[in-house]
Amino acid sequence: MVMVWQVASQPGAAEHPDTVVTMSSFDPTIALIAASDGDQRAWDGIVATYANLVWAVARSFRLAEADAADVFQSTWFRLVERLNTIRDGDRLGAWLATTARREAINVLRRAGRETPTDDFGPELADPRSESPEDVLVRDERDQLIWQSFGRLPERCQRLLRVLLADPPLSYEDAAVVLDMPIGSIGPTRARCLKNLGNQLSLS
């Protein structure tokens, strides 16, 4: 049987309007079996549950928006290809995170370099409401922050990007994205922020 699933270009765009997914009601193993049998609602449930996770992995590699969207889509296409063989629902999140990492690395290899996006999320200030002096001060401040951020170890950079993802991830999902124990995320985050503060004080 040939199935053609609708895959969103980013989180939230592919959810079925009547699909309500909660962690207490969603069973990934049952959803995988149903989706492999052609159940569109089961597929929608999988995408709705793990979309933010896949998107956070893609964005953590500092990909441009279009490249991150390609990684997001290609990850779901890989799952479609494996629907008939993946049955361990408890490992689905880890499988998707690993697949998204591989797809992101492939994009970087094809590009031949990493392309920083300097994007933690939407800007809070409206540039049109700022004076030229305010804009200059903000730009200088942002440049200083990014220079200090760039001097952090890669592990810290990825962790802070994931934790500042928009929409935000839970610590459980962040642990899957970063492939690290959930209990170490908080202490590692604190050390990374302290390191960033030290870098800023030296600038």
C-alpha positions as a Markdown table, in Angstrom:
| # | Residue | x | y | z |
|---|---|---|---|---|
| 1 | Met | 0.0 | 0.0 | 0.0 |
| 2 | Val | 1.3 | 3.4 | -0.9 |
| 3 | Met | 0.6 | 6.2 | 1.6 |
| 4 | Val | 1.1 | 9.9 | 1.0 |
| 5 | Trp | 1.3 | 11.8 | 4.3 |
| 6 | Gln | 1.0 | 15.5 | 4.6 |
| 7 | Val | 4.1 | 16.8 | 6.4 |
| 8 | Ala | 4.3 | 20.3 | 7.8 |
| 9 | Ser | 7.2 | 22.6 | 7.1 |
| 10 | Gln | 7.4 | 23.6 | 10.8 |
| 11 | Pro | 5.6 | 22.7 | 14.1 |
| 12 | Gly | 1.9 | 23.2 | 14.4 |
| 13 | Ala | 1.1 | 23.3 | 10.7 |
| 14 | Ala | 0.3 | 19.7 | 10.1 |
| 15 | Glu | -2.0 | 18.9 | 13.0 |
| 16 | His | -5.4 | 17.6 | 12.2 |
| 17 | Pro | -8.0 | 20.1 | 13.5 |
| 18 | Asp | -9.8 | 17.4 | 15.4 |
| 19 | Thr | -6.7 | 15.8 | 16.9 |
| 20 | Val | -6.1 | 16.4 | 20.6 |
| 21 | Val | -2.9 | 14.9 | 21.8 |
| 22 | Thr | -1.9 | 14.7 | 25.4 |
| 23 | Met | 1.0 | 12.7 | 27.0 |
| 24 | Ser | -1.5 | 10.8 | 29.1 |
| 25 | Ser | -3.7 | 9.7 | 26.2 |
| 26 | Phe | -1.1 | 9.3 | 23.4 |
| 27 | Asp | 0.4 | 5.8 | 23.0 |
| 28 | Pro | 3.2 | 6.0 | 20.4 |
| 29 | Thr | 3.3 | 2.2 | 19.9 |
| 30 | Ile | -0.4 | 2.1 | 19.0 |
| 31 | Ala | 0.0 | 5.2 | 16.9 |
| 32 | Leu | 2.9 | 3.7 | 14.9 |
| 33 | Ile | 0.9 | 0.5 | 14.2 |
| 34 | Ala | -2.2 | 2.5 | 13.2 |
| 35 | Ala | -0.2 | 4.9 | 11.0 |
| 36 | Ser | 1.5 | 2.0 | 9.2 |
| 37 | Asp | -2.0 | 0.7 | 8.4 |
| 38 | Gly | -2.9 | 4.1 | 6.8 |
| 39 | Asp | -4.6 | 5.8 | 9.7 |
| 40 | Gln | -4.2 | 9.6 | 9.0 |
| 41 | Arg | -5.3 | 10.6 | 12.5 |
| 42 | Ala | -2.7 | 8.4 | 14.0 |
| 43 | Trp | 0.0 | 10.0 | 11.8 |
| 44 | Asp | -1.3 | 13.5 | 12.8 |
| 45 | Gly | -1.0 | 12.5 | 16.4 |
| 46 | Ile | 2.6 | 11.4 | 16.0 |
| 47 | Val | 3.5 | 14.7 | 14.2 |
| 48 | Ala | 1.7 | 16.8 | 16.8 |
| 49 | Thr | 3.4 | 15.0 | 19.7 |
| 50 | Tyr | 7.0 | 15.1 | 18.3 |
| 51 | Ala | 7.0 | 18.2 | 16.0 |
| 52 | Asn | 8.6 | 20.5 | 18.5 |
| 53 | Leu | 11.3 | 17.9 | 19.3 |
| 54 | Val | 12.3 | 17.5 | 15.7 |
| 55 | Trp | 12.2 | 21.2 | 15.0 |
| 56 | Ala | 14.4 | 21.9 | 18.1 |
| 57 | Val | 17.1 | 19.5 | 16.8 |
| 58 | Ala | 17.1 | 21.1 | 13.4 |
| 59 | Arg | 17.4 | 24.6 | 14.9 |
| 60 | Ser | 20.1 | 23.6 | 17.3 |
| 61 | Phe | 22.5 | 23.2 | 14.4 |
| 62 | Arg | 22.3 | 26.9 | 13.5 |
| 63 | Leu | 20.7 | 26.1 | 10.2 |
| 64 | Ala | 18.9 | 28.8 | 8.2 |
| 65 | Glu | 15.2 | 28.8 | 8.4 |
| 66 | Ala | 14.7 | 27.1 | 5.0 |
| 67 | Asp | 17.4 | 24.4 | 5.7 |
| 68 | Ala | 15.8 | 23.7 | 9.1 |
| 69 | Ala | 12.5 | 23.3 | 7.5 |
| 70 | Asp | 14.1 | 20.8 | 5.0 |
| 71 | Val | 15.5 | 18.8 | 7.9 |
| 72 | Phe | 12.1 | 18.9 | 9.6 |
| 73 | Gln | 10.4 | 17.5 | 6.5 |
| 74 | Ser | 13.1 | 14.9 | 5.6 |
| 75 | Thr | 13.0 | 13.5 | 9.1 |
| 76 | Trp | 9.3 | 12.8 | 8.8 |
| 77 | Phe | 9.8 | 11.3 | 5.4 |
| 78 | Arg | 12.4 | 8.9 | 6.9 |
| 79 | Leu | 9.8 | 7.9 | 9.4 |
| 80 | Val | 7.3 | 7.2 | 6.7 |
| 81 | Glu | 9.9 | 4.9 | 5.0 |
| 82 | Arg | 10.3 | 3.0 | 8.3 |
| 83 | Leu | 6.7 | 2.9 | 9.5 |
| 84 | Asn | 6.4 | -0.8 | 8.8 |
| 85 | Thr | 9.6 | -1.7 | 10.8 |
| 86 | Ile | 9.5 | 0.7 | 13.8 |
| 87 | Arg | 7.4 | -0.8 | 16.6 |
| 88 | Asp | 9.1 | 0.4 | 19.8 |
| 89 | Gly | 7.0 | 3.5 | 20.6 |
| 90 | Asp | 9.0 | 4.3 | 23.8 |
| 91 | Arg | 12.1 | 4.9 | 21.6 |
| 92 | Leu | 10.3 | 6.9 | 18.9 |
| 93 | Gly | 11.4 | 10.3 | 20.3 |
| 94 | Ala | 15.0 | 9.2 | 20.4 |
| 95 | Trp | 14.8 | 7.8 | 16.9 |
| 96 | Leu | 13.4 | 11.0 | 15.5 |
| 97 | Ala | 16.0 | 13.1 | 17.3 |
| 98 | Thr | 18.8 | 10.9 | 16.0 |
| 99 | Thr | 17.4 | 11.0 | 12.5 |
| 100 | Ala | 17.0 | 14.8 | 12.6 |
| 101 | Arg | 20.6 | 15.1 | 13.7 |
| 102 | Arg | 21.8 | 13.0 | 10.8 |
| 103 | Glu | 19.7 | 15.0 | 8.4 |
| 104 | Ala | 21.0 | 18.3 | 9.8 |
| 105 | Ile | 24.6 | 17.1 | 9.5 |
| 106 | Asn | 23.9 | 16.1 | 5.9 |
| 107 | Val | 22.7 | 19.6 | 5.2 |
| 108 | Leu | 25.8 | 21.1 | 6.7 |
| 109 | Arg | 28.0 | 18.7 | 4.7 |
| 110 | Arg | 26.3 | 19.7 | 1.5 |
| 111 | Ala | 26.7 | 23.4 | 2.3 |
| 112 | Gly | 30.4 | 22.8 | 3.2 |
| 113 | Arg | 30.1 | 25.0 | 6.3 |
| 114 | Glu | 27.9 | 26.0 | 9.3 |
| 115 | Thr | 25.7 | 29.0 | 8.7 |
| 116 | Pro | 24.9 | 30.9 | 11.9 |
| 117 | Thr | 21.4 | 32.3 | 12.1 |
| 118 | Asp | 21.8 | 34.5 | 15.2 |
| 119 | Asp | 18.2 | 33.6 | 16.0 |
| 120 | Phe | 17.1 | 32.7 | 19.5 |
| 121 | Gly | 13.5 | 33.6 | 18.8 |
| 122 | Pro | 11.3 | 36.5 | 17.8 |
| 123 | Glu | 12.5 | 40.0 | 18.6 |
| 124 | Leu | 10.7 | 41.5 | 21.5 |
| 125 | Ala | 11.2 | 45.1 | 20.5 |
| 126 | Asp | 9.7 | 46.7 | 17.5 |
| 127 | Pro | 12.6 | 48.4 | 15.7 |
| 128 | Arg | 10.2 | 51.0 | 14.3 |
| 129 | Ser | 9.6 | 52.3 | 17.9 |
| 130 | Glu | 13.3 | 52.8 | 18.6 |
| 131 | Ser | 15.4 | 55.9 | 18.1 |
| 132 | Pro | 18.6 | 55.7 | 16.0 |
| 133 | Glu | 20.6 | 55.8 | 19.3 |
| 134 | Asp | 18.6 | 53.0 | 20.8 |
| 135 | Val | 19.1 | 50.9 | 17.7 |
| 136 | Leu | 22.9 | 51.5 | 17.8 |
| 137 | Val | 23.1 | 50.6 | 21.5 |
| 138 | Arg | 21.0 | 47.4 | 20.9 |
| 139 | Asp | 23.1 | 46.4 | 17.9 |
| 140 | Glu | 26.3 | 46.8 | 19.9 |
| 141 | Arg | 24.9 | 44.9 | 22.8 |
| 142 | Asp | 23.7 | 42.1 | 20.6 |
| 143 | Gln | 27.0 | 41.9 | 18.8 |
| 144 | Leu | 28.8 | 41.7 | 22.2 |
| 145 | Ile | 26.5 | 38.9 | 23.4 |
| 146 | Trp | 26.9 | 36.9 | 20.2 |
| 147 | Gln | 30.7 | 37.3 | 20.3 |
| 148 | Ser | 30.7 | 36.0 | 23.9 |
| 149 | Phe | 28.3 | 33.2 | 23.0 |
| 150 | Gly | 30.5 | 32.1 | 20.1 |
| 151 | Arg | 33.4 | 31.6 | 22.6 |
| 152 | Leu | 31.4 | 29.1 | 24.6 |
| 153 | Pro | 32.1 | 25.4 | 24.1 |
| 154 | Glu | 29.9 | 23.8 | 21.4 |
| 155 | Arg | 28.1 | 21.7 | 24.0 |
| 156 | Cys | 27.0 | 24.9 | 25.8 |
| 157 | Gln | 25.9 | 26.6 | 22.6 |
| 158 | Arg | 23.7 | 23.7 | 21.6 |
| 159 | Leu | 22.2 | 23.3 | 25.1 |
| 160 | Leu | 21.3 | 27.0 | 25.3 |
| 161 | Arg | 19.8 | 27.0 | 21.8 |
| 162 | Val | 17.7 | 24.0 | 22.6 |
| 163 | Leu | 16.4 | 25.5 | 25.9 |
| 164 | Leu | 15.6 | 28.8 | 24.2 |
| 165 | Ala | 13.8 | 27.1 | 21.3 |
| 166 | Asp | 10.5 | 28.7 | 20.2 |
| 167 | Pro | 8.1 | 27.0 | 21.0 |
| 168 | Pro | 9.9 | 25.9 | 24.2 |
| 169 | Leu | 10.7 | 22.3 | 24.9 |
| 170 | Ser | 10.2 | 20.4 | 28.2 |
| 171 | Tyr | 13.3 | 19.1 | 29.9 |
| 172 | Glu | 12.3 | 15.6 | 28.9 |
| 173 | Asp | 12.3 | 16.5 | 25.2 |
| 174 | Ala | 15.5 | 18.6 | 25.6 |
| 175 | Ala | 17.2 | 15.6 | 27.1 |
| 176 | Val | 16.3 | 13.6 | 24.0 |
| 177 | Val | 17.5 | 16.3 | 21.7 |
| 178 | Leu | 20.8 | 16.8 | 23.5 |
| 179 | Asp | 21.2 | 13.1 | 24.2 |
| 180 | Met | 22.0 | 13.8 | 27.9 |
| 181 | Pro | 20.5 | 12.7 | 31.2 |
| 182 | Ile | 17.6 | 15.0 | 32.2 |
| 183 | Gly | 19.1 | 15.5 | 35.7 |
| 184 | Ser | 22.2 | 17.1 | 34.3 |
| 185 | Ile | 20.4 | 19.7 | 32.1 |
| 186 | Gly | 19.8 | 22.2 | 34.9 |
| 187 | Pro | 23.3 | 22.1 | 36.4 |
| 188 | Thr | 24.9 | 22.2 | 32.9 |
| 189 | Arg | 22.7 | 25.1 | 31.9 |
| 190 | Ala | 23.7 | 27.0 | 35.1 |
| 191 | Arg | 27.4 | 26.4 | 34.3 |
| 192 | Cys | 27.0 | 27.5 | 30.7 |
| 193 | Leu | 25.2 | 30.7 | 31.7 |
| 194 | Lys | 27.9 | 31.4 | 34.3 |
| 195 | Asn | 30.5 | 30.9 | 31.6 |
| 196 | Leu | 28.6 | 33.3 | 29.3 |
| 197 | Gly | 28.5 | 35.9 | 32.1 |
| 198 | Asn | 32.3 | 35.5 | 32.5 |
| 199 | Gln | 32.8 | 35.9 | 28.8 |
| 200 | Leu | 30.7 | 39.1 | 28.8 |
| 201 | Ser | 32.6 | 40.6 | 31.7 |
| 202 | Leu | 35.9 | 40.1 | 29.9 |
| 203 | Ser | 34.6 | 41.8 | 26.7 |
